[in-house]
Amino acid sequence: MIKLNKVLYALCCLIFLLSCKKDFLIIQGCTDKSALNYNSSATYEDGSCDYDTLIPYQTTPYMIIIPEGFPDMDIPENNPMTVEGVELGKKLFHDPILSGDGTLSCASCHMQSSSFSDPNRFSTGINGIQGSRNASAIINLGWTNSFNWDGSASTLEEQGFEPVINPIEMNNTWPNVENVLNADTNYKELFRRAFNTQKIDSTHVVMAIAQFERTLISVNSRYDKYLRQELQLTPSELNGYVIFNSEQGDCFHCHGTNKLMDNSFHNNALDLEPFLDNGLGQVTGLASDYGKFKTPTLRNIEFSAPYMHDGRFATLEEVVEHYNSGGEYSSTVDPLMKKLGVGLQLTNQQKEDLIAFLKALSDTDFINNPDFTP
């Protein structure tokens, strides 16, 4: 009798435990940790999650250290720099999730080892289609007021919209990108932390990428250290520096500031008319702008080959030889090309010295900076 009671007791306990487990398995509630009414015991999402009254996440300001000789960075009031925003932007920059087939990221055409430019002459999209331009370097763009070779964007945020929908680049749609990101719980949490938003949209995607791109600052080349009196340039580099900053080399007019670019557009006598690529004129519609392209920075020029908007020059030697030869006349050629048809008439040694100075603009810390990698 006692033995039978023990068996019955054990059976009752088992039934009770199974009943409890069954109840546990079907507990309904909010299973989203980012919701205000998240229920840690819930095993079934019942659609009751409340996001409207979430306590705003306190972002951490990201401090941009302004290099000596640079003006303050013009940061949009609606997109302040935050640690969370920069980290999110870095992840998006390196993630192929933005492309139509999930194979191409921003970093695919803007490689850090190439100073965030494309080492191929023409950048190639997800369908293997080549464009007609070389992806330019992303360096110190926080001090730039126009973007792309043709100036088709006026802010980093505006520029970020275009590659995603370009049929020969990422070939995607923004609604599709938004759907994919909103279905990713990790990204939803990252966007909540960066922008206090529960719904991911294209505007916040490009804002995050722009924040990351503003951190891509290069100011630690041999030339920078020379200006800071931390080292002395070699005799060849110094000779090249003199040529660069004189009418003999005639480089300083467009590349003479600390940014080593003038934020303007020029026809540097590359082609005869009609132009295969109208450049700025393609955007403005003005014939007077045909053949004009954005001046690229010379920082890290050693790493960002090939050169010019269409990557036609594979080496710095070819670039120098173009200017040394005088270039081609056209109706929109820049007045600063004062040696047009005549050339700079540099000796072989002077050309070598000029290239030595250009290589003194290389910042190896920049292309190896682990803060720029995911």
C-alpha positions as a LaTeX table, in Angstrom:
\begin{tabular}{lrrr}
\hline
Residue & $x$ (\AA) & $y$ (\AA) & $z$ (\AA) \\
\hline
Met1 & 0.00 & 0.00 & 0.00 \\
Ile2 & 2.77 & 2.40 & 0.93 \\
Lys3 & 4.63 & 1.49 & $-2.24$ \\
Leu4 & 1.51 & 2.17 & $-4.32$ \\
Asn5 & 1.10 & 5.60 & $-2.69$ \\
Lys6 & 4.68 & 6.50 & $-3.59$ \\
Val7 & 4.07 & 5.54 & $-7.19$ \\
Leu8 & 0.90 & 7.62 & $-7.33$ \\
Tyr9 & 2.73 & 10.59 & $-5.76$ \\
Ala10 & 5.55 & 10.39 & $-8.27$ \\
Leu11 & 3.05 & 10.16 & $-11.12$ \\
Cys12 & 1.20 & 13.25 & $-9.89$ \\
Cys13 & 4.46 & 15.21 & $-9.67$ \\
Leu14 & 5.36 & 14.21 & $-13.20$ \\
Ile15 & 1.94 & 15.28 & $-14.50$ \\
Phe16 & 2.30 & 18.61 & $-12.66$ \\
Leu17 & 5.76 & 19.26 & $-14.12$ \\
Leu18 & 4.64 & 18.41 & $-17.63$ \\
Ser19 & 1.68 & 20.71 & $-17.19$ \\
Cys20 & 3.95 & 23.53 & $-16.06$ \\
Lys21 & 6.31 & 22.96 & $-19.00$ \\
Lys22 & 3.38 & 23.02 & $-21.41$ \\
Asp23 & 2.17 & 26.28 & $-19.94$ \\
Phe24 & 5.67 & 27.72 & $-20.21$ \\
Leu25 & 5.98 & 26.80 & $-23.83$ \\
Ile26 & 2.90 & 28.79 & $-24.80$ \\
Ile27 & 3.38 & 31.94 & $-22.73$ \\
Gln28 & 2.46 & 34.85 & $-24.99$ \\
Gly29 & 3.85 & 38.37 & $-24.85$ \\
Cys30 & 6.42 & 40.74 & $-26.33$ \\
Thr31 & 9.69 & 38.97 & $-27.19$ \\
Asp32 & 11.54 & 42.01 & $-28.60$ \\
Lys33 & 14.19 & 43.16 & $-26.14$ \\
Ser34 & 14.14 & 46.67 & $-27.59$ \\
Ala35 & 10.45 & 47.16 & $-26.72$ \\
Leu36 & 9.26 & 48.91 & $-23.60$ \\
Asn37 & 7.10 & 45.97 & $-22.49$ \\
Tyr38 & 9.57 & 43.18 & $-23.28$ \\
Asn39 & 8.61 & 39.97 & $-21.42$ \\
Ser40 & 11.60 & 37.75 & $-20.68$ \\
Ser41 & 9.28 & 34.81 & $-19.94$ \\
Ala42 & 7.35 & 35.06 & $-23.21$ \\
Thr43 & 7.96 & 32.34 & $-25.76$ \\
Tyr44 & 5.40 & 33.43 & $-28.33$ \\
Glu45 & 5.27 & 36.90 & $-29.91$ \\
Asp46 & 1.70 & 38.17 & $-29.72$ \\
Gly47 & 2.23 & 41.55 & $-31.41$ \\
Ser48 & 1.84 & 43.56 & $-28.22$ \\
Cys49 & 5.29 & 45.19 & $-28.27$ \\
Asp50 & 5.18 & 48.87 & $-27.33$ \\
Tyr51 & 7.82 & 51.13 & $-28.90$ \\
Asp52 & 6.13 & 54.52 & $-28.81$ \\
Thr53 & 7.05 & 55.30 & $-25.23$ \\
Leu54 & 10.60 & 53.97 & $-25.23$ \\
Ile55 & 13.04 & 55.93 & $-23.14$ \\
Pro56 & 15.44 & 57.59 & $-25.63$ \\
Tyr57 & 18.86 & 56.00 & $-25.85$ \\
Gln58 & 21.60 & 58.36 & $-24.71$ \\
Thr59 & 24.12 & 58.49 & $-27.54$ \\
Thr60 & 27.80 & 59.21 & $-26.97$ \\
Pro61 & 29.25 & 62.24 & $-28.81$ \\
Tyr62 & 32.07 & 61.40 & $-31.23$ \\
Met63 & 34.74 & 64.07 & $-31.06$ \\
Ile64 & 36.46 & 64.99 & $-34.33$ \\
Ile65 & 39.97 & 66.27 & $-33.64$ \\
Ile66 & 40.54 & 69.09 & $-36.12$ \\
Pro67 & 44.05 & 68.85 & $-37.61$ \\
Glu68 & 46.27 & 71.89 & $-37.41$ \\
Gly69 & 45.68 & 74.21 & $-40.33$ \\
Phe70 & 42.22 & 72.78 & $-41.13$ \\
Pro71 & 38.98 & 74.70 & $-40.59$ \\
Asp72 & 36.20 & 73.33 & $-38.40$ \\
Met73 & 34.37 & 70.45 & $-40.01$ \\
Asp74 & 30.92 & 71.40 & $-41.29$ \\
Ile75 & 28.69 & 68.73 & $-39.72$ \\
Pro76 & 24.92 & 68.87 & $-40.44$ \\
Glu77 & 22.84 & 69.80 & $-37.41$ \\
Asn78 & 20.47 & 66.90 & $-38.06$ \\
Asn79 & 23.30 & 64.35 & $-38.18$ \\
Pro80 & 25.67 & 65.01 & $-35.26$ \\
Met81 & 28.62 & 62.68 & $-34.85$ \\
Thr82 & 28.07 & 59.92 & $-32.29$ \\
Val83 & 30.05 & 56.83 & $-31.35$ \\
Glu84 & 26.97 & 54.71 & $-32.06$ \\
Gly85 & 26.37 & 56.35 & $-35.44$ \\
Val86 & 29.98 & 55.92 & $-36.56$ \\
Glu87 & 30.02 & 52.25 & $-35.56$ \\
Leu88 & 26.77 & 51.62 & $-37.39$ \\
Gly89 & 28.06 & 53.47 & $-40.45$ \\
Lys90 & 31.24 & 51.40 & $-40.46$ \\
Lys91 & 29.23 & 48.19 & $-40.35$ \\
Leu92 & 26.97 & 49.33 & $-43.20$ \\
Phe93 & 29.95 & 50.53 & $-45.26$ \\
His94 & 31.48 & 47.05 & $-45.18$ \\
Asp95 & 28.25 & 45.04 & $-45.41$ \\
Pro96 & 27.09 & 43.74 & $-48.83$ \\
Ile97 & 23.54 & 43.70 & $-47.46$ \\
Leu98 & 22.92 & 47.00 & $-49.27$ \\
Ser99 & 23.39 & 45.49 & $-52.73$ \\
Gly100 & 20.74 & 43.77 & $-54.78$ \\
Asp101 & 22.32 & 40.33 & $-54.61$ \\
Gly102 & 24.16 & 40.70 & $-51.30$ \\
Thr103 & 27.64 & 40.55 & $-52.85$ \\
Leu104 & 28.84 & 44.17 & $-53.10$ \\
Ser105 & 29.54 & 46.65 & $-50.30$ \\
Cys106 & 30.76 & 50.24 & $-50.33$ \\
Ala107 & 34.16 & 48.86 & $-49.34$ \\
Ser108 & 34.25 & 46.67 & $-52.45$ \\
Cys109 & 34.97 & 49.75 & $-54.58$ \\
His110 & 36.52 & 51.87 & $-51.83$ \\
Met111 & 39.30 & 49.69 & $-50.42$ \\
Gln112 & 41.26 & 50.88 & $-47.43$ \\
Ser113 & 44.53 & 49.55 & $-48.87$ \\
Ser114 & 43.95 & 51.83 & $-51.87$ \\
Ser115 & 43.14 & 54.81 & $-49.67$ \\
Phe116 & 39.42 & 53.95 & $-49.96$ \\
Ser117 & 39.51 & 54.06 & $-53.74$ \\
Asp118 & 39.27 & 51.38 & $-56.45$ \\
Pro119 & 42.57 & 49.93 & $-57.76$ \\
Asn120 & 40.75 & 48.92 & $-60.95$ \\
Arg121 & 40.42 & 51.45 & $-63.73$ \\
Phe122 & 36.63 & 51.15 & $-63.86$ \\
Ser123 & 34.53 & 50.12 & $-60.90$ \\
Thr124 & 32.36 & 47.03 & $-61.47$ \\
Gly125 & 28.84 & 46.49 & $-60.15$ \\
Ile126 & 27.00 & 43.39 & $-58.96$ \\
Asn127 & 26.10 & 42.21 & $-62.48$ \\
Gly128 & 29.67 & 42.48 & $-63.72$ \\
Ile129 & 28.93 & 45.69 & $-65.61$ \\
Gln130 & 31.73 & 48.24 & $-65.60$ \\
Gly131 & 31.10 & 51.92 & $-65.16$ \\
Ser132 & 32.96 & 54.64 & $-67.03$ \\
Arg133 & 34.71 & 56.19 & $-64.03$ \\
Asn134 & 37.14 & 55.20 & $-61.32$ \\
Ala135 & 35.82 & 55.28 & $-57.74$ \\
Ser136 & 37.66 & 58.19 & $-56.14$ \\
Ala137 & 39.41 & 58.08 & $-52.77$ \\
Ile138 & 37.51 & 58.83 & $-49.55$ \\
Ile139 & 39.88 & 61.08 & $-47.62$ \\
Asn140 & 39.09 & 64.13 & $-45.48$ \\
Leu141 & 35.64 & 64.45 & $-47.08$ \\
Gly142 & 34.35 & 66.24 & $-44.00$ \\
Trp143 & 35.95 & 69.34 & $-45.50$ \\
Thr144 & 34.44 & 68.92 & $-48.96$ \\
Asn145 & 31.39 & 70.75 & $-50.28$ \\
Ser146 & 30.71 & 68.69 & $-53.40$ \\
Phe147 & 31.00 & 65.00 & $-54.18$ \\
Asn148 & 31.57 & 62.64 & $-57.10$ \\
Trp149 & 33.76 & 63.50 & $-60.06$ \\
Asp150 & 30.91 & 65.56 & $-61.54$ \\
Gly151 & 29.71 & 67.28 & $-58.36$ \\
Ser152 & 26.31 & 65.57 & $-58.54$ \\
Ala153 & 25.94 & 65.60 & $-54.73$ \\
Ser154 & 26.45 & 68.48 & $-52.31$ \\
Thr155 & 26.64 & 66.50 & $-49.04$ \\
Leu156 & 27.92 & 63.11 & $-47.95$ \\
Glu157 & 24.38 & 62.16 & $-46.99$ \\
Glu158 & 23.07 & 63.04 & $-50.45$ \\
Gln159 & 25.90 & 61.15 & $-52.12$ \\
Gly160 & 25.10 & 57.99 & $-50.15$ \\
Phe161 & 21.69 & 57.51 & $-51.77$ \\
Glu162 & 22.90 & 57.03 & $-55.33$ \\
Pro163 & 25.16 & 53.91 & $-55.42$ \\
Val164 & 22.44 & 51.68 & $-53.93$ \\
Ile165 & 19.99 & 52.32 & $-56.78$ \\
Asn166 & 22.53 & 52.74 & $-59.58$ \\
Pro167 & 21.87 & 49.86 & $-62.01$ \\
Ile168 & 25.59 & 49.37 & $-62.72$ \\
Glu169 & 26.63 & 49.53 & $-59.06$ \\
Met170 & 24.54 & 47.95 & $-56.29$ \\
Asn171 & 21.42 & 47.70 & $-58.46$ \\
Asn172 & 18.97 & 47.63 & $-55.55$ \\
Thr173 & 15.97 & 49.64 & $-54.38$ \\
Trp174 & 15.70 & 51.54 & $-51.14$ \\
Pro175 & 12.38 & 49.89 & $-50.17$ \\
Asn176 & 14.09 & 46.51 & $-50.51$ \\
Val177 & 17.07 & 47.66 & $-48.43$ \\
Glu178 & 14.73 & 48.96 & $-45.74$ \\
Asn179 & 12.77 & 45.68 & $-45.64$ \\
Val180 & 15.93 & 43.61 & $-45.32$ \\
Leu181 & 17.38 & 45.79 & $-42.57$ \\
Asn182 & 14.12 & 45.96 & $-40.63$ \\
Ala183 & 13.99 & 42.16 & $-40.64$ \\
Asp184 & 17.43 & 42.02 & $-39.01$ \\
Thr185 & 17.11 & 42.25 & $-35.21$ \\
Asn186 & 20.77 & 43.20 & $-34.82$ \\
Tyr187 & 20.45 & 46.15 & $-37.18$ \\
Lys188 & 17.20 & 47.23 & $-35.53$ \\
Glu189 & 18.99 & 47.48 & $-32.20$ \\
Leu190 & 21.98 & 49.30 & $-33.73$ \\
Phe191 & 19.71 & 51.88 & $-35.40$ \\
Arg192 & 17.78 & 52.34 & $-32.14$ \\
Arg193 & 21.03 & 53.06 & $-30.34$ \\
Ala194 & 22.34 & 55.40 & $-33.03$ \\
Phe195 & 19.17 & 57.32 & $-33.91$ \\
Asn196 & 16.48 & 56.36 & $-31.37$ \\
Thr197 & 14.34 & 55.01 & $-34.17$ \\
Gln198 & 12.42 & 51.76 & $-34.34$ \\
Lys199 & 11.87 & 51.82 & $-38.10$ \\
Ile200 & 14.94 & 51.77 & $-40.31$ \\
Asp201 & 14.74 & 54.00 & $-43.38$ \\
Ser202 & 17.07 & 55.10 & $-46.15$ \\
Thr203 & 17.65 & 58.51 & $-44.58$ \\
His204 & 19.18 & 57.01 & $-41.45$ \\
Val205 & 21.22 & 54.52 & $-43.48$ \\
Val206 & 23.02 & 57.27 & $-45.40$ \\
Met207 & 23.34 & 59.38 & $-42.24$ \\
Ala208 & 25.21 & 56.57 & $-40.50$ \\
Ile209 & 27.51 & 55.93 & $-43.48$ \\
Ala210 & 28.23 & 59.67 & $-43.74$ \\
Gln211 & 29.22 & 59.76 & $-40.06$ \\
Phe212 & 31.72 & 56.96 & $-40.63$ \\
Glu213 & 33.12 & 58.59 & $-43.76$ \\
Arg214 & 33.74 & 61.83 & $-41.85$ \\
Thr215 & 36.13 & 59.92 & $-39.58$ \\
Leu216 & 38.37 & 58.94 & $-42.53$ \\
Ile217 & 40.94 & 61.63 & $-41.81$ \\
Ser218 & 44.49 & 61.44 & $-43.11$ \\
Val219 & 47.08 & 63.90 & $-41.74$ \\
Asn220 & 50.13 & 61.83 & $-40.82$ \\
Ser221 & 52.25 & 61.66 & $-43.95$ \\
Arg222 & 55.94 & 62.54 & $-44.09$ \\
Tyr223 & 54.83 & 65.91 & $-45.45$ \\
Asp224 & 52.58 & 66.49 & $-42.41$ \\
Lys225 & 55.40 & 65.50 & $-40.07$ \\
Tyr226 & 57.68 & 67.90 & $-41.94$ \\
Leu227 & 55.18 & 70.73 & $-41.42$ \\
Arg228 & 55.02 & 69.81 & $-37.73$ \\
Gln229 & 58.84 & 69.86 & $-37.62$ \\
Glu230 & 58.95 & 66.20 & $-36.64$ \\
Leu231 & 61.28 & 65.20 & $-39.48$ \\
Gln232 & 63.18 & 66.58 & $-42.44$ \\
Leu233 & 62.32 & 65.74 & $-46.04$ \\
Thr234 & 65.00 & 64.26 & $-48.27$ \\
Pro235 & 66.81 & 66.57 & $-50.73$ \\
Ser236 & 64.80 & 65.02 & $-53.59$ \\
Glu237 & 61.50 & 65.50 & $-51.73$ \\
Leu238 & 62.42 & 69.11 & $-50.94$ \\
Asn239 & 63.30 & 69.80 & $-54.56$ \\
Gly240 & 59.97 & 68.33 & $-55.57$ \\
Tyr241 & 58.24 & 70.49 & $-52.95$ \\
Val242 & 59.77 & 73.60 & $-54.52$ \\
Ile243 & 58.72 & 72.52 & $-58.01$ \\
Phe244 & 55.21 & 71.72 & $-56.76$ \\
Asn245 & 54.79 & 75.20 & $-55.24$ \\
Ser246 & 56.28 & 77.20 & $-58.10$ \\
Glu247 & 55.15 & 78.20 & $-61.58$ \\
Gln248 & 57.63 & 75.65 & $-62.85$ \\
Gly249 & 55.54 & 72.73 & $-61.68$ \\
Asp250 & 52.29 & 74.72 & $-61.53$ \\
Cys251 & 50.63 & 72.22 & $-59.13$ \\
Phe252 & 49.85 & 74.53 & $-56.22$ \\
His253 & 47.02 & 76.40 & $-57.93$ \\
Cys254 & 44.67 & 73.42 & $-57.56$ \\
His255 & 46.45 & 71.43 & $-54.84$ \\
Gly256 & 48.00 & 74.09 & $-52.64$ \\
Thr257 & 45.97 & 73.95 & $-49.43$ \\
Asn258 & 46.40 & 71.59 & $-46.47$ \\
Lys259 & 43.67 & 69.45 & $-47.99$ \\
Leu260 & 45.77 & 69.33 & $-51.18$ \\
Met261 & 42.67 & 70.05 & $-53.24$ \\
Asp262 & 40.68 & 73.19 & $-53.99$ \\
Asn263 & 37.08 & 71.91 & $-53.85$ \\
Ser264 & 36.59 & 73.04 & $-57.42$ \\
Phe265 & 36.24 & 71.70 & $-60.97$ \\
His266 & 38.71 & 71.98 & $-63.81$ \\
Asn267 & 39.33 & 70.85 & $-67.36$ \\
Asn268 & 42.96 & 69.86 & $-67.08$ \\
Ala269 & 43.53 & 69.40 & $-70.82$ \\
Leu270 & 42.98 & 65.66 & $-70.94$ \\
Asp271 & 40.95 & 65.49 & $-74.15$ \\
Leu272 & 39.98 & 67.13 & $-77.38$ \\
Glu273 & 36.33 & 67.88 & $-78.05$ \\
Pro274 & 33.78 & 66.35 & $-78.18$ \\
Phe275 & 34.30 & 64.82 & $-74.73$ \\
Leu276 & 33.37 & 61.22 & $-74.03$ \\
Asp277 & 32.37 & 62.34 & $-70.52$ \\
Asn278 & 31.06 & 65.87 & $-69.99$ \\
Gly279 & 31.77 & 65.79 & $-66.25$ \\
Leu280 & 30.34 & 68.79 & $-64.41$ \\
Gly281 & 28.53 & 69.84 & $-67.58$ \\
Gln282 & 26.54 & 66.63 & $-67.42$ \\
Val283 & 25.10 & 67.87 & $-64.11$ \\
Thr284 & 24.71 & 71.59 & $-64.80$ \\
Gly285 & 23.78 & 71.30 & $-68.47$ \\
Leu286 & 26.15 & 74.18 & $-69.25$ \\
Ala287 & 28.45 & 73.76 & $-72.24$ \\
Ser288 & 30.99 & 75.90 & $-70.39$ \\
Asp289 & 31.28 & 73.10 & $-67.80$ \\
Tyr290 & 31.92 & 70.30 & $-70.27$ \\
Gly291 & 35.06 & 68.33 & $-69.53$ \\
Lys292 & 35.44 & 69.68 & $-66.00$ \\
Phe293 & 35.97 & 67.31 & $-63.09$ \\
Lys294 & 36.41 & 67.61 & $-59.34$ \\
Thr295 & 39.97 & 68.16 & $-58.18$ \\
Pro296 & 41.01 & 65.04 & $-56.23$ \\
Thr297 & 43.14 & 65.30 & $-53.13$ \\
Leu298 & 46.79 & 64.37 & $-53.57$ \\
Arg299 & 46.93 & 62.85 & $-50.11$ \\
Asn300 & 47.88 & 59.18 & $-50.38$ \\
Ile301 & 48.15 & 59.59 & $-54.14$ \\
Glu302 & 50.77 & 56.84 & $-54.13$ \\
Phe303 & 48.10 & 54.34 & $-53.01$ \\
Ser304 & 45.09 & 55.51 & $-55.05$ \\
Ala305 & 46.12 & 54.57 & $-58.60$ \\
Pro306 & 44.86 & 54.61 & $-61.30$ \\
Tyr307 & 44.46 & 58.34 & $-61.84$ \\
Met308 & 41.99 & 60.84 & $-63.35$ \\
His309 & 38.22 & 60.41 & $-63.49$ \\
Asp310 & 38.51 & 57.51 & $-65.91$ \\
Gly311 & 41.64 & 55.91 & $-64.45$ \\
Arg312 & 43.51 & 56.41 & $-67.72$ \\
Phe313 & 46.91 & 56.85 & $-66.05$ \\
Ala314 & 48.26 & 53.81 & $-64.22$ \\
Thr315 & 51.29 & 55.51 & $-62.63$ \\
Leu316 & 52.37 & 58.82 & $-61.17$ \\
Glu317 & 54.99 & 58.97 & $-63.90$ \\
Glu318 & 52.20 & 59.03 & $-66.50$ \\
Val319 & 50.39 & 61.79 & $-64.61$ \\
Val320 & 53.47 & 63.99 & $-64.44$ \\
Glu321 & 54.20 & 63.35 & $-68.11$ \\
His322 & 50.69 & 64.52 & $-69.03$ \\
Tyr323 & 51.32 & 67.92 & $-67.47$ \\
Asn324 & 54.90 & 67.99 & $-68.69$ \\
Ser325 & 53.70 & 67.50 & $-72.29$ \\
Gly326 & 51.22 & 70.39 & $-72.15$ \\
Gly327 & 47.95 & 68.51 & $-72.69$ \\
Glu328 & 45.18 & 68.98 & $-75.27$ \\
Tyr329 & 43.38 & 72.20 & $-76.15$ \\
Ser330 & 39.60 & 72.48 & $-75.84$ \\
Ser331 & 37.18 & 75.39 & $-75.47$ \\
Thr332 & 36.69 & 74.78 & $-71.72$ \\
Val333 & 40.31 & 74.10 & $-70.78$ \\
Asp334 & 41.18 & 75.78 & $-67.49$ \\
Pro335 & 43.06 & 79.12 & $-67.59$ \\
Leu336 & 45.38 & 77.65 & $-64.92$ \\
Met337 & 46.77 & 75.33 & $-67.60$ \\
Lys338 & 49.18 & 78.09 & $-68.56$ \\
Lys339 & 51.70 & 75.73 & $-70.17$ \\
Leu340 & 49.12 & 74.31 & $-72.57$ \\
Gly341 & 50.77 & 73.15 & $-75.78$ \\
Val342 & 54.20 & 73.99 & $-74.40$ \\
Gly343 & 54.48 & 71.79 & $-71.35$ \\
Leu344 & 56.36 & 72.21 & $-68.08$ \\
Gln345 & 59.67 & 71.24 & $-69.68$ \\
Leu346 & 60.86 & 69.45 & $-66.55$ \\
Thr347 & 64.07 & 67.49 & $-66.71$ \\
Asn348 & 64.08 & 63.80 & $-65.84$ \\
Gln349 & 65.57 & 64.62 & $-62.45$ \\
Gln350 & 62.94 & 67.27 & $-61.76$ \\
Lys351 & 60.19 & 64.79 & $-62.62$ \\
Glu352 & 61.72 & 62.27 & $-60.24$ \\
Asp353 & 61.93 & 64.89 & $-57.50$ \\
Leu354 & 58.31 & 65.91 & $-58.01$ \\
Ile355 & 57.18 & 62.29 & $-57.72$ \\
Ala356 & 59.32 & 61.89 & $-54.60$ \\
Phe357 & 57.41 & 64.77 & $-53.02$ \\
Leu358 & 54.06 & 63.30 & $-54.09$ \\
Lys359 & 55.01 & 60.05 & $-52.37$ \\
Ala360 & 55.86 & 62.07 & $-49.24$ \\
Leu361 & 52.10 & 62.69 & $-49.05$ \\
Ser362 & 51.53 & 58.99 & $-48.25$ \\
Asp363 & 50.01 & 58.19 & $-44.87$ \\
Thr364 & 50.57 & 54.50 & $-44.08$ \\
Asp365 & 48.80 & 54.88 & $-40.74$ \\
Phe366 & 45.64 & 55.80 & $-42.64$ \\
Ile367 & 45.56 & 52.75 & $-44.90$ \\
Asn368 & 46.33 & 50.45 & $-41.95$ \\
Asn369 & 44.13 & 52.06 & $-39.30$ \\
Pro370 & 42.18 & 49.27 & $-37.52$ \\
Asp371 & 39.49 & 51.77 & $-36.48$ \\
Phe372 & 38.33 & 51.81 & $-40.11$ \\
Thr373 & 37.79 & 48.07 & $-40.36$ \\
Pro374 & 34.73 & 46.14 & $-39.12$ \\
\hline
\end{tabular}
